[in-house]
């Protein structure tokens, strides 16, 4: 079942985050992932959540998403994001309606 990694990212160091952005796409793709949302305008419709920069990644399943998150390639660059941003990240399994 499809899985989604959702991140709310507040960029504090654009230069370091730029290095992360240049490297992370290839790592995501190598684990079967793809961007569905990468920043862009957002509108709060209800509640008090004010995401800074919303990112949504789609993976074939939780195993692929976890393999990305725990991979050696991602470990090499994750500190760039952590050092350059304040982030909230969740992984959620998709929904398949009953037949």
N, CA, C and O atoms as a GROMACS GRO file, in nm:
protein
  396
    1UNK      N    1   0.084  -0.118   0.000
    1UNK     CA    2   0.000   0.000   0.000
    1UNK      C    3   0.089   0.124   0.000
    1UNK      O    4   0.189   0.130   0.072
    2UNK      N    5   0.052   0.221  -0.079
    2UNK     CA    6   0.128   0.345  -0.092
    2UNK      C    7   0.152   0.408   0.044
    2UNK      O    8   0.069   0.398   0.134
    3UNK      N    9   0.268   0.475   0.058
    3UNK     CA   10   0.301   0.546   0.181
    3UNK      C   11   0.343   0.688   0.146
    3UNK      O   12   0.395   0.714   0.037
    4UNK      N   13   0.319   0.779   0.240
    4UNK     CA   14   0.348   0.920   0.217
    4UNK      C   15   0.433   0.974   0.331
    4UNK      O   16   0.400   0.957   0.448
    5UNK      N   17   0.541   1.039   0.295
    5UNK     CA   18   0.624   1.110   0.391
    5UNK      C   19   0.584   1.257   0.378
    5UNK      O   20   0.592   1.315   0.269
    6UNK      N   21   0.541   1.316   0.488
    6UNK     CA   22   0.493   1.454   0.488
    6UNK      C   23   0.581   1.536   0.582
    6UNK      O   24   0.602   1.498   0.698
    7UNK      N   25   0.632   1.647   0.532
    7UNK     CA   26   0.722   1.730   0.611
    7UNK      C   27   0.677   1.876   0.607
    7UNK      O   28   0.637   1.927   0.502
    8UNK      N   29   0.685   1.940   0.721
    8UNK     CA   30   0.666   2.084   0.734
    8UNK      C   31   0.804   2.139   0.766
    8UNK      O   32   0.860   2.111   0.873
    9UNK      N   33   0.860   2.217   0.675
    9UNK     CA   34   1.001   2.257   0.683
    9UNK      C   35   1.011   2.409   0.690
    9UNK      O   36   0.968   2.480   0.598
   10UNK      N   37   1.069   2.459   0.798
   10UNK     CA   38   1.099   2.602   0.810
   10UNK      C   39   1.248   2.620   0.785
   10UNK      O   40   1.331   2.576   0.864
   11UNK      N   41   1.281   2.686   0.674
   11UNK     CA   42   1.421   2.702   0.634
   11UNK      C   43   1.484   2.816   0.713
   11UNK      O   44   1.432   2.927   0.716
   12UNK      N   45   1.597   2.786   0.776
   12UNK     CA   46   1.672   2.886   0.853
   12UNK      C   47   1.805   2.922   0.788
   12UNK      O   48   1.860   3.029   0.813
   13UNK      N   49   1.857   2.832   0.703
   13UNK     CA   50   1.986   2.851   0.634
   13UNK      C   51   1.968   2.806   0.490
   13UNK      O   52   1.981   2.687   0.459
   14UNK      N   53   1.938   2.902   0.402
   14UNK     CA   54   1.904   2.869   0.263
   14UNK      C   55   2.021   2.804   0.189
   14UNK      O   56   2.000   2.717   0.105
   15UNK      N   57   2.142   2.845   0.218
   15UNK     CA   58   2.258   2.791   0.147
   15UNK      C   59   2.276   2.642   0.178
   15UNK      O   60   2.292   2.560   0.087
   16UNK      N   61   2.274   2.607   0.305
   16UNK     CA   62   2.289   2.467   0.343
   16UNK      C   63   2.170   2.385   0.295
   16UNK      O   64   2.187   2.272   0.249
   17UNK      N   65   2.051   2.440   0.305
   17UNK     CA   66   1.933   2.370   0.257
   17UNK      C   67   1.940   2.348   0.107
   17UNK      O   68   1.893   2.246   0.057
   18UNK      N   69   1.998   2.443   0.034
   18UNK     CA   70   2.016   2.428  -0.110
   18UNK      C   71   2.101   2.306  -0.145
   18UNK      O   72   2.072   2.236  -0.242
   19UNK      N   73   2.206   2.282  -0.066
   19UNK     CA   74   2.289   2.162  -0.087
   19UNK      C   75   2.206   2.036  -0.067
   19UNK      O   76   2.216   1.941  -0.144
   20UNK      N   77   2.124   2.037   0.036
   20UNK     CA   78   2.036   1.923   0.064
   20UNK      C   79   1.940   1.901  -0.052
   20UNK      O   80   1.922   1.788  -0.098
   21UNK      N   81   1.878   2.007  -0.100
   21UNK     CA   82   1.782   1.997  -0.209
   21UNK      C   83   1.846   1.938  -0.335
   21UNK      O   84   1.783   1.858  -0.405
   22UNK      N   85   1.969   1.977  -0.363
   22UNK     CA   86   2.037   1.927  -0.482
   22UNK      C   87   2.065   1.777  -0.473
   22UNK      O   88   2.068   1.709  -0.575
   23UNK      N   89   2.085   1.727  -0.353
   23UNK     CA   90   2.124   1.587  -0.335
   23UNK      C   91   2.007   1.493  -0.307
   23UNK      O   92   2.013   1.376  -0.344
   24UNK      N   93   1.902   1.541  -0.244
   24UNK     CA   94   1.799   1.450  -0.192
   24UNK      C   95   1.711   1.388  -0.299
   24UNK      O   96   1.665   1.275  -0.281
   25UNK      N   97   1.686   1.456  -0.407
   25UNK     CA   98   1.597   1.403  -0.511
   25UNK      C   99   1.641   1.268  -0.565
   25UNK      O  100   1.560   1.178  -0.584
   26UNK      N  101   1.770   1.255  -0.589
   26UNK     CA  102   1.824   1.129  -0.640
   26UNK      C  103   1.808   1.017  -0.538
   26UNK      O  104   1.778   0.903  -0.574
   27UNK      N  105   1.827   1.049  -0.411
   27UNK     CA  106   1.812   0.948  -0.305
   27UNK      C  107   1.666   0.904  -0.295
   27UNK      O  108   1.638   0.785  -0.281
   28UNK      N  109   1.576   0.998  -0.302
   28UNK     CA  110   1.432   0.966  -0.298
   28UNK      C  111   1.397   0.873  -0.414
   28UNK      O  112   1.334   0.769  -0.394
   29UNK      N  113   1.437   0.911  -0.533
   29UNK     CA  114   1.405   0.832  -0.653
   29UNK      C  115   1.464   0.692  -0.646
   29UNK      O  116   1.402   0.596  -0.693
   30UNK      N  117   1.583   0.679  -0.589
   30UNK     CA  118   1.648   0.548  -0.582
   30UNK      C  119   1.574   0.451  -0.491
   30UNK      O  120   1.600   0.330  -0.492
   31UNK      N  121   1.480   0.503  -0.412
   31UNK     CA  122   1.399   0.419  -0.324
   31UNK      C  123   1.253   0.415  -0.370
   31UNK      O  124   1.164   0.379  -0.293
   32UNK      N  125   1.231   0.452  -0.495
   32UNK     CA  126   1.097   0.443  -0.552
   32UNK      C  127   1.006   0.558  -0.517
   32UNK      O  128   0.886   0.553  -0.542
   33UNK      N  129   1.063   0.664  -0.459
   33UNK     CA  130   0.982   0.778  -0.418
   33UNK      C  131   0.975   0.887  -0.522
   33UNK      O  132   1.055   0.892  -0.615
   34UNK      N  133   0.877   0.974  -0.505
   34UNK     CA  134   0.863   1.090  -0.592
   34UNK      C  135   0.794   1.202  -0.516
   34UNK      O  136   0.717   1.179  -0.423
   35UNK      N  137   0.824   1.325  -0.558
   35UNK     CA  138   0.759   1.442  -0.499
   35UNK      C  139   0.616   1.454  -0.550
   35UNK      O  140   0.591   1.441  -0.670
   36UNK      N  141   0.523   1.478  -0.460
   36UNK     CA  142   0.388   1.519  -0.496
   36UNK      C  143   0.369   1.667  -0.468
   36UNK      O  144   0.300   1.738  -0.542
   37UNK      N  145   0.431   1.714  -0.360
   37UNK     CA  146   0.428   1.855  -0.321
   37UNK      C  147   0.569   1.893  -0.279
   37UNK      O  148   0.634   1.820  -0.204
   38UNK      N  149   0.615   2.007  -0.326
   38UNK     CA  150   0.750   2.054  -0.290
   38UNK      C  151   0.743   2.206  -0.273
   38UNK      O  152   0.780   2.282  -0.363
   39UNK      N  153   0.695   2.248  -0.158
   39UNK     CA  154   0.678   2.391  -0.134
   39UNK      C  155   0.550   2.438  -0.200
   39UNK      O  156   0.451   2.366  -0.203
   40UNK      N  157   0.552   2.557  -0.252
   40UNK     CA  158   0.433   2.611  -0.317
   40UNK      C  159   0.341   2.677  -0.215
   40UNK      O  160   0.357   2.663  -0.094
   41UNK      N  161   0.246   2.749  -0.268
   41UNK     CA  162   0.152   2.822  -0.184
   41UNK      C  163   0.057   2.724  -0.114
   41UNK      O  164   0.012   2.626  -0.173
   42UNK      N  165   0.028   2.753   0.011
   42UNK     CA  166  -0.071   2.674   0.084
   42UNK      C  167  -0.170   2.769   0.152
   42UNK      O  168  -0.138   2.884   0.180
   43UNK      N  169  -0.288   2.718   0.176
   43UNK     CA  170  -0.393   2.796   0.241
   43UNK      C  171  -0.444   2.717   0.360
   43UNK      O  172  -0.482   2.601   0.347
   44UNK      N  173  -0.447   2.781   0.476
   44UNK     CA  174  -0.503   2.717   0.594
   44UNK      C  175  -0.654   2.732   0.586
   44UNK      O  176  -0.707   2.842   0.577
   45UNK      N  177  -0.722   2.619   0.589
   45UNK     CA  178  -0.868   2.620   0.579
   45UNK      C  179  -0.936   2.604   0.714
   45UNK      O  180  -1.050   2.645   0.732
   46UNK      N  181  -0.863   2.544   0.810
   46UNK     CA  182  -0.921   2.523   0.942
   46UNK      C  183  -0.808   2.497   1.040
   46UNK      O  184  -0.707   2.437   1.004
   47UNK      N  185  -0.823   2.542   1.162
   47UNK     CA  186  -0.724   2.516   1.266
   47UNK      C  187  -0.612   2.619   1.265
   47UNK      O  188  -0.618   2.719   1.193
   48UNK      N  189  -0.510   2.592   1.348
   48UNK     CA  190  -0.403   2.690   1.365
   48UNK      C  191  -0.268   2.644   1.309
   48UNK      O  192  -0.166   2.706   1.338
   49UNK      N  193  -0.268   2.538   1.229
   49UNK     CA  194  -0.144   2.492   1.168
   49UNK      C  195  -0.106   2.588   1.056
   49UNK      O  196  -0.187   2.614   0.966
   50UNK      N  197   0.016   2.639   1.060
   50UNK     CA  198   0.068   2.731   0.959
   50UNK      C  199   0.197   2.673   0.903
   50UNK      O  200   0.306   2.715   0.943
   51UNK      N  201   0.187   2.577   0.810
   51UNK     CA  202   0.309   2.517   0.758
   51UNK      C  203   0.396   2.620   0.686
   51UNK      O  204   0.345   2.705   0.613
   52UNK      N  205   0.526   2.610   0.708
   52UNK     CA  206   0.619   2.702   0.643
   52UNK      C  207   0.641   2.659   0.498
   52UNK      O  208   0.618   2.737   0.405
   53UNK      N  209   0.686   2.536   0.479
   53UNK     CA  210   0.710   2.478   0.346
   53UNK      C  211   0.666   2.332   0.356
   53UNK      O  212   0.728   2.253   0.428
   54UNK      N  213   0.562   2.298   0.286
   54UNK     CA  214   0.507   2.164   0.294
   54UNK      C  215   0.563   2.077   0.181
   54UNK      O  216   0.565   2.118   0.065
   55UNK      N  217   0.609   1.958   0.219
   55UNK     CA  218   0.662   1.862   0.123
   55UNK      C  219   0.589   1.729   0.143
   55UNK      O  220   0.573   1.683   0.256
   56UNK      N  221   0.545   1.669   0.032
   56UNK     CA  222   0.480   1.539   0.037
   56UNK      C  223   0.552   1.448  -0.063
   56UNK      O  224   0.561   1.479  -0.182
   57UNK      N  225   0.604   1.337  -0.012
   57UNK     CA  226   0.669   1.236  -0.096
   57UNK      C  227   0.580   1.113  -0.100
   57UNK      O  228   0.520   1.076   0.001
   58UNK      N  229   0.573   1.050  -0.215
   58UNK     CA  230   0.499   0.925  -0.230
   58UNK      C  231   0.596   0.811  -0.254
   58UNK      O  232   0.688   0.822  -0.336
   59UNK      N  233   0.576   0.701  -0.182
   59UNK     CA  234   0.656   0.579  -0.198
   59UNK      C  235   0.561   0.463  -0.226
   59UNK      O  236   0.444   0.469  -0.189
   60UNK      N  237   0.610   0.358  -0.290
   60UNK     CA  238   0.524   0.243  -0.320
   60UNK      C  239   0.461   0.181  -0.195
   60UNK      O  240   0.349   0.131  -0.200
   61UNK      N  241   0.534   0.185  -0.082
   61UNK     CA  242   0.484   0.126   0.042
   61UNK      C  243   0.572   0.174   0.158
   61UNK      O  244   0.672   0.244   0.138
   62UNK      N  245   0.533   0.135   0.280
   62UNK     CA  246   0.609   0.177   0.399
   62UNK      C  247   0.752   0.124   0.396
   62UNK      O  248   0.843   0.191   0.444
   63UNK      N  249   0.772   0.005   0.341
   63UNK     CA  250   0.906  -0.052   0.336
   63UNK      C  251   1.001   0.035   0.254
   63UNK      O  252   1.114   0.060   0.294
   64UNK      N  253   0.953   0.082   0.138
   64UNK     CA  254   1.037   0.170   0.055
   64UNK      C  255   1.064   0.303   0.124
   64UNK      O  256   1.176   0.354   0.119
   65UNK      N  257   0.962   0.358   0.189
   65UNK     CA  258   0.979   0.485   0.259
   65UNK      C  259   1.079   0.471   0.374
   65UNK      O  260   1.166   0.556   0.393
   66UNK      N  261   1.066   0.364   0.451
   66UNK     CA  262   1.160   0.342   0.561
   66UNK      C  263   1.301   0.313   0.510
   66UNK      O  264   1.400   0.354   0.572
   67UNK      N  265   1.310   0.242   0.398
   67UNK     CA  266   1.442   0.215   0.340
   67UNK      C  267   1.510   0.345   0.299
   67UNK      O  268   1.630   0.361   0.319
   68UNK      N  269   1.433   0.439   0.243
   68UNK     CA  270   1.487   0.572   0.211
   68UNK      C  271   1.536   0.641   0.338
   68UNK      O  272   1.650   0.686   0.343
   69UNK      N  273   1.450   0.649   0.440
   69UNK     CA  274   1.481   0.722   0.562
   69UNK      C  275   1.603   0.665   0.634
   69UNK      O  276   1.679   0.740   0.695
   70UNK      N  277   1.621   0.534   0.627
   70UNK     CA  278   1.729   0.468   0.700
   70UNK      C  279   1.851   0.438   0.612
   70UNK      O  280   1.946   0.376   0.658
   71UNK      N  281   1.850   0.482   0.487
   71UNK     CA  282   1.958   0.448   0.394
   71UNK      C  283   2.087   0.521   0.426
   71UNK      O  284   2.087   0.628   0.487
   72UNK      N  285   2.196   0.460   0.386
   72UNK     CA  286   2.328   0.522   0.401
   72UNK      C  287   2.336   0.651   0.321
   72UNK      O  288   2.396   0.749   0.366
   73UNK      N  289   2.276   0.652   0.201
   73UNK     CA  290   2.280   0.772   0.117
   73UNK      C  291   2.208   0.889   0.184
   73UNK      O  292   2.255   1.003   0.177
   74UNK      N  293   2.095   0.862   0.248
   74UNK     CA  294   2.024   0.970   0.315
   74UNK      C  295   2.098   1.013   0.442
   74UNK      O  296   2.099   1.132   0.476
   75UNK      N  297   2.159   0.918   0.509
   75UNK     CA  298   2.237   0.951   0.630
   75UNK      C  299   2.349   1.050   0.598
   75UNK      O  300   2.387   1.130   0.684
   76UNK      N  301   2.402   1.046   0.476
   76UNK     CA  302   2.510   1.136   0.436
   76UNK      C  303   2.464   1.281   0.424
   76UNK      O  304   2.546   1.373   0.434
   77UNK      N  305   2.334   1.303   0.401
   77UNK     CA  306   2.286   1.440   0.376
   77UNK      C  307   2.183   1.490   0.477
   77UNK      O  308   2.150   1.608   0.477
   78UNK      N  309   2.132   1.403   0.563
   78UNK     CA  310   2.023   1.444   0.652
   78UNK      C  311   2.064   1.559   0.745
   78UNK      O  312   1.981   1.643   0.780
   79UNK      N  313   2.191   1.563   0.786
   79UNK     CA  314   2.234   1.670   0.875
   79UNK      C  315   2.227   1.807   0.807
   79UNK      O  316   2.211   1.908   0.876
   80UNK      N  317   2.239   1.812   0.675
   80UNK     CA  318   2.223   1.940   0.605
   80UNK      C  319   2.082   1.994   0.630
   80UNK      O  320   2.065   2.112   0.658
   81UNK      N  321   1.982   1.905   0.619
   81UNK     CA  322   1.845   1.950   0.644
   81UNK      C  323   1.825   1.985   0.791
   81UNK      O  324   1.766   2.088   0.824
   82UNK      N  325   1.874   1.899   0.877
   82UNK     CA  326   1.856   1.923   1.021
   82UNK      C  327   1.926   2.050   1.067
   82UNK      O  328   1.874   2.122   1.152
   83UNK      N  329   2.043   2.077   1.012
   83UNK     CA  330   2.117   2.199   1.049
   83UNK      C  331   2.054   2.325   0.991
   83UNK      O  332   2.068   2.433   1.049
   84UNK      N  333   1.986   2.313   0.877
   84UNK     CA  334   1.937   2.429   0.804
   84UNK      C  335   1.789   2.459   0.827
   84UNK      O  336   1.739   2.563   0.784
   85UNK      N  337   1.720   2.369   0.895
   85UNK     CA  338   1.575   2.386   0.909
   85UNK      C  339   1.526   2.347   1.047
   85UNK      O  340   1.597   2.286   1.126
   86UNK      N  341   1.404   2.384   1.073
   86UNK     CA  342   1.325   2.327   1.182
   86UNK      C  343   1.217   2.248   1.109
   86UNK      O  344   1.137   2.305   1.035
   87UNK      N  345   1.215   2.116   1.129
   87UNK     CA  346   1.126   2.031   1.050
   87UNK      C  347   1.040   1.942   1.139
   87UNK      O  348   1.079   1.902   1.249
   88UNK      N  349   0.923   1.914   1.088
   88UNK     CA  350   0.834   1.814   1.146
   88UNK      C  351   0.807   1.716   1.032
   88UNK      O  352   0.767   1.757   0.923
   89UNK      N  353   0.830   1.587   1.057
   89UNK     CA  354   0.819   1.487   0.951
   89UNK      C  355   0.738   1.368   1.003
   89UNK      O  356   0.762   1.318   1.112
   90UNK      N  357   0.641   1.325   0.922
   90UNK     CA  358   0.563   1.207   0.955
   90UNK      C  359   0.558   1.115   0.834
   90UNK      O  360   0.572   1.158   0.720
   91UNK      N  361   0.539   0.987   0.862
   91UNK     CA  362   0.521   0.886   0.759
   91UNK      C  363   0.384   0.824   0.781
   91UNK      O  364   0.352   0.782   0.892
   92UNK      N  365   0.304   0.818   0.676
   92UNK     CA  366   0.168   0.765   0.690
   92UNK      C  367   0.139   0.670   0.574
   92UNK      O  368   0.177   0.694   0.460
   93UNK      N  369   0.069   0.562   0.608
   93UNK     CA  370   0.029   0.467   0.506
   93UNK      C  371  -0.094   0.521   0.434
   93UNK      O  372  -0.183   0.580   0.496
   94UNK      N  373  -0.098   0.500   0.302
   94UNK     CA  374  -0.210   0.543   0.223
   94UNK      C  375  -0.335   0.461   0.250
   94UNK      O  376  -0.333   0.368   0.331
   95UNK      N  377  -0.442   0.496   0.183
   95UNK     CA  378  -0.572   0.432   0.203
   95UNK      C  379  -0.616   0.366   0.074
   95UNK      O  380  -0.609   0.426  -0.034
   96UNK      N  381  -0.660   0.244   0.084
   96UNK     CA  382  -0.719   0.175  -0.029
   96UNK      C  383  -0.863   0.142   0.009
   96UNK      O  384  -0.886   0.065   0.103
   97UNK      N  385  -0.959   0.199  -0.062
   97UNK     CA  386  -1.098   0.173  -0.028
   97UNK      C  387  -1.132   0.024  -0.046
   97UNK      O  388  -1.076  -0.041  -0.135
   98UNK      N  389  -1.220  -0.028   0.036
   98UNK     CA  390  -1.260  -0.167   0.019
   98UNK      C  391  -1.330  -0.188  -0.115
   98UNK      O  392  -1.397  -0.099  -0.166
   99UNK      N  393  -1.312  -0.305  -0.169
   99UNK     CA  394  -1.375  -0.334  -0.300
   99UNK      C  395  -1.520  -0.369  -0.283
   99UNK      O  396  -1.589  -0.396  -0.382
   0.00000   0.00000   0.00000
